[in-house]
Amino acid sequence: MKLNELKPAPNSKRAKKRIGRGEASGWGKTGGRGHKGQKSRSGGSIPAWFEGGQMPLVRRLPKRGPAVTKHKRIKYDVVNVKELNCFDSDTTVTVEMLTERGMVRRRNSRVKILGDGDLDKKLTVRVHSFAKSAIEKIQKIGGKAETVS
């Protein structure tokens, strides 16, 4: 037996229904569409959500939740100033160092230093963003707060 020799069982295949081929076929004249109306016309399909001209459900319900904004909010991983005390004095703290220590959860994320707590060591901190209070606390001890793009 070969693929080109395969055939369906005898009388198992029906002939295709030939619509609009004369009255004798039983599907002549209107072709099973009835008389007049949108569904009798060519291209007269109605979308599944159409409600006959009444105000659709989607438009009747109140709008909830945040409006779609043009610009996406930048998400920062935050680290407080008090957490930077684990580094040695005169160290340059970078995003990579914070990631290694587990202070920043996601790799390649943007980091912001917040001003909660006190800093005891002079550090140079290079991250993406700072709170004003964090900059003041870092500079008060003699350290530097440098932003990285």
Secondary structure, DSSP 8 states (H G I E B T S, - for coil): --GGG----TT-S-----TTS-GGGTS-TTTTS-SSSGGGSTT----TT--TTS--HHHHS---S----SS----EEEEEGGGGGGS-TTEEE-HHHHHHTTSS-STT-EEEEE--S---S-EEEEESEE-HHHHHHHHHTT-EEEE--
